[in-house]
Amino acid sequence: MSGSGRTGWRRAVALALAGAVWGAVAVVLVLAVFAYDLPDVNRAFRPTRAPSVVVLAADGTELARLGEIWGRPIPLHEMAPELALAVVATEDRRFFQHFGLDLAGLARAALANLRAGRAVQGGSTITQQLAKNLFLTPERTLKRKIQEAMLAFWLERRFDKEEILTVYLNRVYLGAGAYGVDAAAKRYFDAGASELSLYQSALLAGLLKAPSRFNPLASPERAHARAIQVLENMAALGFVTSDEVRALAQSERPVRARAPAPGAAAKPAARYLAEWVIEQLSDFVAVGDRDLRVETTVDARLQGAAEAAVARAFKEKIPGGPEQAALVALSPSGAVKALVGGRDFGQSQFNRATQARRQPGSVFKPVVYLAALEAGLSPAARFVDGPFSIAGYSPRNYEGTYAGEVGLPEAVARSINTVAVQVAVSAGLGRVVEMARRLGLGEEFEAEASLALGTAEVTLLDLAQAYAVLANGGRRAWPYAIERITDTEGRVIWRRQGEGAERLADEAQVRTLVRWLAGAIEHGTGRQAKLDREAAGKTGTTQNFRDAWFLGFTADLVAGVWMGNDDASAMKNVTGGGAPARLWRDFMLEAHKGLPPRALF
């Protein structure tokens, strides 16, 4: 090799070594930046208990106290053996092989998310989930993800797999206020974690993906389907046989709601509200083993008025149903003031205000008219109310009659179906879907003509949110209930920060629509909801009288009512302008006692 060649080779080696050194320094510095405020990891395996949570109204009134029924931390060998296998098969099938991060799982999730154009899969391991639950806040930042990975590495080096799985199963949230598998076993099956059957173990493992969605007390059919999916995951790994899965799918039945275990509720009537608040806690704080006090936006007087109004609505049996009702009240900015999820929490914990997805019928029509006004529809436009078809779809009016040429105020007040569909088509069905998404009603509605008559399923809380946007003149109104979370010493753990209300719709167009909705109460289908002050609202009735709705608002309060049957069976001529409108009026009259009348705008 020539002298110049050797010189060049040495220079290349020197540069490579220098680059490696400086690269290592850079990695150390980056890790130091992300590690400087890591929590005390030595507390990970200290004995703990499930926290007690007190839910308070805005005035400090205790609405509910939850925590006394929760279970004790137990070692893995005392749990039903199928439980750990079900969790591993569903949450982290390479748990016993990886070092804290599952690189194959991360790659698979990244590819699936890239193909879908959104986050549809996650790649977090059980160790990562434990690191986040034990030490970190739920915020989704790069720093937190790196810290989560660092803590996962530490956990894997410091503890063996059995210890990690033990702590995970004793700390994880499993819905209905239960933290840890022993608590969940008692809550759902009135049994200890050591007594769980294979099916019950699979059901608990299925809750980890979405504790509220797969809660067997609230959604037994959905929870059952998820349990079978977990069993199929176990079969794929050889933990059980396909024959066992088929046998359980045929023999097991969905868990039915039991009366709640004792130990909660200073005010039992507020349990639907309190459970809904509790389910959101992990979105704001790492609950861990701390006792918490949750201060909410709820008005204790209005909560009592809502409960009483729902009870009075069923004092005399309504011929032909309904069997259930729900009520939500919000401030125009979105603060939850009252929430009733059903007639009796003791009989059924299913929250019909936040969990039941039903067709809204004509209470969806304001979305159509607002989209049309935004598209340039003149408020003075007139349409012919008469038979017509579009792409094979032929809308009909509820009464089966037609009024001929009508203006938009009359079409809204009388809830004329044929005009609503014509307006939706003229505005563009895609624009209607976009308006629904903007108002918080859904992400995946189909752009079809029947959407104008409320065929896409929504929750009562979703609808109340959309009507709050109308009540406040067109600004965003995300529903929220939690104002502040503190520990028992009064130290603030989380506090709601003020945020700007994004404008979603033109104020002048919203005012035009609100005037039309006021006409629905004054002389239209919502006459039985008339108050002693200005109000605007809309009735809704779905096909075969399966659902009956009334949504409306004053300058001070937004409220929504749903009435129907849990099994979606038909009622006998129960419309939104009847029992729901009267229930809404009953509540709103009580809610506005002592408040001077105010104009809507």
N, C-alpha and C positions, 0 to 999 in steps of 0.2 A: 504494500500500500504506500502511495506517495506521501510526502510530508503534508502537502495541502489536503490530501484525503483524510489523513489521521486528524488533522486540525479540525476539519469540518465535522468529523464523527464525534470528536470530543466536545465540540461546541453544541452539537445536537443533544448529546447525553446530558451536558450541563444544563441546557435549557429545559430538558424534560424533567430532570431532578428538581430544578428550581420551580417549575410549574407544579410538580407534585407537592412540593413543600408548601407553596403558597395556596394550592388547592386544599390541602389538609388544614391549613390555618383558617381558610375561609369557611370550611365545614364546621370547624370547632367554634368559630365566632358566631355562625348562624345558629348552631345548636345552643350556644350560650345565651343568645338573645331570646330564644324560645323557651329555654329552661330556667331562666332566672327567676320567674315567678311561679314555678311549678308548686303544687301544694305539698303538704307533708304526707309523703306516701307511706310512712310508717303506721298511719292510723287505719290502713286498709282493712286489716283483719281484726280490729278490736271488737269485742262483743258489742252488739247493738240491738236495738229494738225498732219496730216500725214506729213512725212518728204519729203523734196526735195532731189533728188539723182542726182548727176552729174557724168557721166561716162567719164573718160579721157583716151586717148590713151597713149602709153608709153612716148611720147614726150610732154605730157601736152595738146595736142589738145583736145578740147571738142567734144566728139562724140555724146552725148545726154544729155539732162536735163529733168528729169521726176519729176512730183510732182504737177504741177499747177492744174491738173484736179481732184485732190482727194477731197473727201467729208468732211463734218464737223461731229464732234462727236454729236450724238443725243441720247436722252433718250429712254429707252425701249418702253415707251408708245406711242412714235411717230413712231415706226417701225411697219410694217405690222405684225399683231399678229401671223400669221402662221410662220413667220421667226424664232422666238425664239423656237417654238414647233418643227420645222424641225431640228434645231441645236441640241436641247436636245435629240430628238429621235435618232439622228444619232451619236452624239459625246459622250453623257453621259446620258443615259436614267434614271438613278437613281439620277440625279443632285439635285432634290428637297428633296431627302431623306438622302443622305450621309453627312458626316461632313468634306468633303474636299478630302478624299480618299475613293474609292469604293472598299472595301475589296473583295466583290463578283466578281467584274470585274477584279481585279488583279488576283484572283485565276483562273478565267476562262481563262484569257490571258496566265498565266503561264502554265496551262494544255495544251492549244492549241500549245504553243511554244514548250513544251516538246514533244508532239506528232509529231510535224513537224520537230523537230531537229534544228530549227532556229526561228528567231523572225518573226512571222506572224501576231501577234496581240499585241496591246498595252493596258495598263490598266489605262492610265492617264485620270483624270477627267477634266472637263472644268476649275475648280478651279486650278488644277495643271498646265494646259496649260497656264492659265493666269499668274500664278506665274512665270513660266519660261519666257514667253514673256515679262513681265514687268521688271524682275529683274535679270535674270540669263543668262549666255552664253549657247550656244547649246551643249557644250561638254558633253559627256556621261560618267560621272564618278560617283562613289558611293557618293562622297561628294555632288555633284550637285543634285543627286536624293533625298538625305536626306534633303538638304536645300530647295528643291522644295516642299517636304512634309511639312516641318516646315512653309514655307510661305503660303502654302495652308491652314493649320490650322489657321494661323493668319488672312488670308483673310476671312475665314468663321466665325471667332469670331468677327471680326471688322465690316464686312459689311453683309447685307442681300443678299439673293440669287438674287434678282432683280438687285441690284447694281453690283454684280459680273458679271452677264450675260450682263449687259449694257456695262461695260468696255471691256469685252471679245469681244463683237460684234463690238465695235468701234476700237479695236486694231488689230484684227486678219488679217493675210494676205490672200487675196482671188484671187491671180493671176493677171497677166497682169498689174503689178505695183500698184494694188489697195489695200490699207490698210483700213479695216473697211467696214461695209455693205453699208453705204451710197455711198462711193467711188465705190464699186463694182457694186451697182445698176446703177449708172450713166455710168460706164464703159461698162457694158454688155447690159443694157436695156434702157439707156437714160432716167432713171426715178429715183425718190428718194426712199429711203428705206421704206417710208410710203406707196408707191404706188405699191409695189410688189404684184403679184398674188401668189396663192398657189404654182403653178408650178415654178415660178421664185424663190420663197423662198426656195423650195426644191433644185433647181439647185445651189443656192448660198451655202446652207448647204452642198451639196455634194462636193463642192470645198475644204472644210477644210481637207479632207483626203489627197489630192494631188493637189494643185492649178495648177500646170503645166499640169499634166496628164488629168485633167477634165476641163481644160479651154474651155469654149464653143466657143470662137472665133477661137481657134486653132484646137480643136477636138470636133465639134458639136455633132456627133453621140455618142461618148463616154460620153460626158457631159449629153446628153439626157438619156442614159441608167442609169447613176448614179443618176439623178434626180428621175427617176421612183423608183429606189432602196430606196431612201430617203423617198419617199411617202409611200412605203410599210412598212418602219420602223415606220412611223407615224400611219399607219393603225393598226399595231400590238399593239400600245399603246392606240388606240382608239381616236387619235387626228383627224383622218379623216376616212371615210368609204372605204371599198374595192371597192364599186361602183364608188366613186370619183376617186380612183387611176386608175381603168380601163378606165374610161372616159377620164382622162387626158393622159393616155398612148396612146390612139387612136387619140385624137384631137390635142394634142400639137406636134409641130415639132421642131427639133433641131434649136438652135439659129445660125443664119448665121453671118459670120463676117461682121462688119460694118467698114467704114472708121474710123481710130483712132480719138479720141477726140483731140481737139487742145491743145497746151501747151507743146509740147515736141519736142526735136530734133534740136540741132544746125546743125546736119548733118542728114537729114531724111534717107539717104541711110543706115546709120548704125543702124537703129532701130531693125532689127532682132538681131544683136549682142548685143545691149544695153539691150533689153528685156531679153535675155538669161542671161546676167550678173546680172541684177536686181533680177531675180528669184533665184539666188544662194546666195543672201545677207544673208538671215536668217540662212544659214548654217555656217556663220562665225561670225555674230554679232547679238545681240538683237537690232533690228532696233529702236523700240520705236518711239519717236517723234523727233529724231535728224536729222538735215540736214547732208547729207553724201557726201563725194567725194570719188569716187572709181577709183583708179589708176590701169590700166590694162596693159597687155602685148601686146596689139594690136598695130600694126604698121599702123599709119594713112595713109601713102602712099600706103601700100599694101592693106588696106581696100578699098581705093578709086580705086585701080587697079582691085581688085576683082569685085567690083560693076560695073565698066566700062566693064570688060570682059564679065560678064553675060549679060549686056545690048547689047553689040555688037553681042553676039551669036544669039540674036533674032531680029537683025536689019532687016534681010531678013527672012521671014517665012520659016521654014524648012518643006518641004512637009511631011504630015503624022504625024506632031508633032515633038518634044514634046511641051507642053505648059508651063512647069516649069523647073527650074534648081536650084541647090544649089552648093555652093563652100566653102570649108574649107581649111585654110592654117595653118600649125603648124611648130614650130621649131622642130628639131629632138628630143629635150627633152620634147616636149609636150606643150610648150607655144603657145597659140592661137594668130596668127598674123593677121588673117582676117577671117571673117565668113559672108556668104550671105545665107539667108534662103529662098529666093524666088525672083521672078522678081520685085514685087511691094508690099511693106509692107502696103501701103494704101488700096490695093485691098484684101489682105489676110495676116493675121498675123500668119498664120501657118508656123512654122519654119521647113523647110524641111531638114535642116542640123542637127538638134538636136532632132526633134520630130517624123519625118517620119521614120517608120520601114519598110524597103523594102528588097526583096531578092537581095543579092549582085551578084549573078551569078559568073562569073569566077574571079572576083577580090578577091574571097575567096580562090582561089587555092593556093596562097602562104602559107596559114595556113596548107594545106594538105602536101605540099612538105617539109615545115620546120619540121612538125611532123614526116615525114618519114625519113628525114636526122637524126633526133634525135634518131629514132628507129634503126638506123644502115644502112639505105639504102645507097648503094654506088653511088656517083655522076656519076660513069661510067655505071650504070645499064641501061639496054635497055628493052623496053616493046613493045609489038605488038599492034599497033593501028588497031583494027578490031572489028567486031561485037562480043559482048559477053553479057551474062546475069548473074546476081547474085541475088539470092532470088527473082526472078521474075522481077528484075529491069534491063532494057537494055538501057544503055546510048548511045546517038548518038552525033556525031560531028555537029557543026553548019552548015558546008557546005554539010553534008550528004555523005562525001567521007572519005576514010581511006588511011593512008600512009604506012601501014605495020610496020616493025620494026623501032623504033626511039629511040634516046637518050633523056635524061631528058632535056637538054638545048633546044632542038627543041620542045619537048612537051610543055614546058612552053612558049616559044616564039610564037608558033602557037596556044596556048591555046587548046590543044587536050583533049577533054572531056574523051574519053575512057581511056586514060593513067592516068588522074587525079583520076578516080575512082579506077583503079587497084592499084595505089600507095596508096590511102587511105585505101583500104582493106588490102594491104600487111603490112602497118604500124600499122593497128588496128584502127577501127573507134572510139573506146574509147579514143585512144591517140589523134586523131584529135579533138574530143570534148574537151579534156583537154587542148590542145594547144590553141584552140579558146577562152576558158575561161581565160587562162593565159594572152592572148593578149588583153583581155578586150572586147571580142565580144559577150559574152553571158554566162549565167549560166545554161541554160536548153535546150541546143541543143540535138536533138535525134541522137543517134549513128546509122545512116542508110546511105547506100551507096550514096543516092542522095545529102547528105550534102556536098560531095566533089565538087559538081557543084554549091554550093551557094544557097541552098533552104531555109536556116534558116534566118529569118529577122533580120536586123541590121540597125543602123543609119549611116549616112555619117561620123559623128564625131567619132563613134566607129571604123570605117574602117580606118580613118585617124590616129587614135591612134595606131592601129595595124601596119600600114605602118611606123609610126615613130619609132617603135621598130626595124624594119628592117633597117631604115635609120641610127640609132645610134649604130648599131652593136649588138643589142640584149638586151638592157636595158629597164626597164619600162619607159613609157612615158605617164602618166596620163594627159589628156588635162586640162589645167588650163588657166584662163584669169585674175584673180584678184591678183594683187601684194600687194596692200595696201589699207586700208580704213581709212579715216580720217574724223574728223568733220570740220566745216567751219573755226575753229580757227587753223587748222593744227595739232591738237592732234591726234596721231596715235591710232586707235581703234583696228585694226588688221593688221598684217603684215605677209606675206608669209615667212615661215622659210625654209632655205635650207634643203634639204633631200637627202639622198643617193638614187641613181638610182639602184634598185634591178635588178640583171641579170636574164633575163627570158629565154634566149637561148644562146647556144654556139656561140661565135663570128665567128669562122671559118665556121660553118654551115650556119650562116646568110650571110656571105660573098659569099659563094657558091650560095645561093639562089639569092642574089642581082645581081650576074653576069648573072644568067639566066634571071632575070627581065630586066636587061639592054639590053639583046638580044631581048626582046619583043619590045622595042622601036627602036632598031637599024635595025632589019630586020623581026620583027614579026607583030602581030596584032596592035601594038601601034605605027606604023611608023609615023602617022600624029601628034604625040606628040613630035617628035624629036626636041631637043634644040641645042644651040650652045656650049654645054658642056655635060659632062657625066650625064646621068639620068637613072633611072630604074623605071619601072611601069608595070601596068597590066590593060587590058581592061576587061569589064564585060558587058554581055547582058543577060537578063533573058527571060524566055519563052514567045513567042509571042511578043517580043520586048516591054515588059511593062516597063523595066528599062534599062538605059544605063549608064555605069560608066567608069571613068578613075581615078585610084589612082597611084600616083608616087612621086618621090622625087629626089632631087639633094643632094650634100653634105651640102647645106645651108637650104633647105626648103622642107617640105612635103606638098602636096596638093591633094585634092580629089574633084571630080566633079560627081554630079548625074544629070541626065536629064530624064524626064518622065512626066506623067500626074497624077494629084492628085487622080483621081478616078481609077488609075491603068489600064486604058484602053490601048489597044495595040497601038503602034506607027507603022509606015510603014517603015520597014527595017532600023530603027535607031539603030546602034550598038555603043558599047563603043569605038570602034576604029575610029568612025566618028566624030560627033558633040562634044561629051564630050572630046575626045582627042584634038580636035582643040581648044576648050575653055580652057582646061588645058594649052596647049602650049601658047596660047595668054596671059594668066595671068602670067605664069612662065617667059616668055621672059621679060615682063615689071617688074616683081618682082626682076629679077636678073640684071637689068641695073646697071652698075657701079661696079658690083661684079666680081672679077677675077675668071675664071673657076677653079674649084677644083675637084680633083679626089674623087670618092665616098668613097674609103677607102685608 
